[in-house]
Amino acid sequence: MNHSQCLSMVKAIAYLGDAASAQQLLATLQSTLESETQQMALAIDAKNFELIQKLLHQLKGFAPVFCHDSLIAEIKMTESLCKKNQSPEDSQLALQASSHLLVNLKLLLSEVNAQLSGPA
């Protein structure tokens, strides 16, 4: 079994009670990530911090179930940066953090895809 950088099926199974439930909810996570990573990329390009913050707030709902603690912390930190951006420096930090997080969310999506396509 590969060690995932972002996805933690061990956490998901512990949280949900069994592997079958975790696998079922993983499909929902997959469709959410597919949609929200696209929206986030567009929001980053448009410097739409309000939308980025909204998307990250929604992601925080599933993150404790499926994600390693480091990714959860990155989601929270990036959301916070997007909320408080009041200067050009704040905006630049928020954009950098959002872009880095987007890379990790795409990695999470690829790990979810691999988990769903692998043996049950």
Secondary structure by P-SEA (a helix, b strand, c coil): ccccccccaaaaaaaaccaaaaaaaaaaaaaaaaaaaaaaaaaaaacaaaaaaaaaaaaaacccccccaaaaaaaaaaaaaaaccccaaaaaaaaaaaaaaaaaaaaaaaaaaaaaaccc
